[in-house]
Amino acid sequence: MENLLIIGCGDIARRTIPLLSGHFKLYALVRDPGRAAALRSAGVTPIVGDLDQRRSLHRLAGLAQVVLHLAPPDGRGAQDGRTRNLLAVLGQGTLPRRMVYISTSGVYGDCGGARVSETQPLRAQTARARLRVSAERQIRTWAARNRVHAALLRVPGIYAAERLPLDRLRAGLPAILAAEDGYSNHIHADDLARILIAALRHARPNRTYHAVDDDEMKMGDYFDAVADAHGLPRPPRLSRAGVRQQVSPLMWSFMNESRRLRNDRMKRELKVQLRYPALHLD
């Protein structure tokens, strides 16, 4: 049985662990020792370390044949230091054979609502997305040099019952007028966990895939659907200029970009059958 190492033990990791149990011996990097007991109870061996402190990662060297890299960048500088530290340690001793990295669809920047394939040029427009571009390039270069089978999943807005913009709706923050609104892309968290498993099994070496559902929704329509499902008032609609004045810079960075991600490569090569091909709020 192969050893599988999980980097980044958030919600998606927790949904993926039951799908991996029995197929791999599972390890997970955790920064907070207080989370170790919960991982052990799920059949995962915790390893305490901090991606921001390379020396703390020495136990990862040569540990696993498979790596799931789900950790976000640290938000500092122009290069993703966490991925740099991880790859440096994984390069010591026996190398892993496979890696899957979760990136973001934000690497494309604003595409004016166009349909986008995985070959679209990268034009990241936010510091957050530029760090993801950095991580992708580091992984591609490292994997090619070391003959590691790496796959990149570009992921849009992740949703689930616990991951909905309910606080935003309760606060009455506005959405953009339909005529000016841009397209948003989504994936249910449970489907994303299953796509991760499919990428481990079927991804081609150094290949990128969109992990996205079939819906083509504008962002305001998404907010309306969530509001209706939870008995909340729909957000008021304002012009783009009006919305920008009332939302945070972080929220505006999401609302200001419009694209429609294609998922045919995911379905064809990863053999994914989405459980929730359209927005599922029940």
C-alpha positions, 0 to 999 in steps of 0.5 A: 500500500502506498503512502499518501501525504496531504498538505492542507487539511481543510474542508476538502481534505476532510471530504477526501480522506474517507475516499482514500481510506483503505487505498493508501496509508494516510499522512497529513501535515498539520501546523496545530498539534491540537488537530492531531487527535481528530486526524488519528481518529479518521485513520490519518497519521499527523505530522506536525510542521509549518510550510512557512518554516522549512526546517520543520518539514524534514519528516516529509522527505521520502515519506510518501509516494503520492502527495495532495497539495491543497494548501493556499499560498501565504499571501506574502511576496511574489513567489509562493514560499510554501510551495517552494519549501514543500518541493525542496523537502520532497526533493530530498531522498526518495521522490514521490511518484505522483502529485495533485495540486489545487490551484484557482481559476483566478489565474486567468484574470478577467476574460470578459465572459468568454468560454475558457479552456485549459490552454487560455493564457494566464493573466492573473490580476490579483496578488492572490492569483499571481501566487497561484501562478507561481505555485503552478510554475514551480510544480511544473518545473520541479515535476518535469525535472524530477519525472514526477507525475503532477496534475493541476486542478484549477478550481472556481468557487467551492460551495456546500451547505457550510460554504455559502455566502449567507453572512453576505446576504444577511448584511444586505450587500449588493450584487451587480445589475444583470446587464452589467454582471459577469459569469461565475463558476462553481463546484460542489465540495463533494464533487471536488473531493471526487475529482481529486481522486479521479486526478490521482487515478487518471490525470496525464503527467504535468496536465491541467484540468478545470474542476468545475460543474456544468452551470453557466451562472452570473454571480448575481443569479447565484446570490439570488438562488442562495437567498431563495433557498434560505428564505433570505432577501435577494441582494439589491442590484446596483451598477458596477460602480455602485457595487464597488463602493460598497464591497471590500476590495477582496470581494470586488476582486472576485466580482470584477472577473467574468469567465466560463470555464470549460470542463470537457477535458476533466470529463474526458480524461479524468472520467468524472461524472459530476454528482452535482452538475448544476447548483445544488442547494438542498 
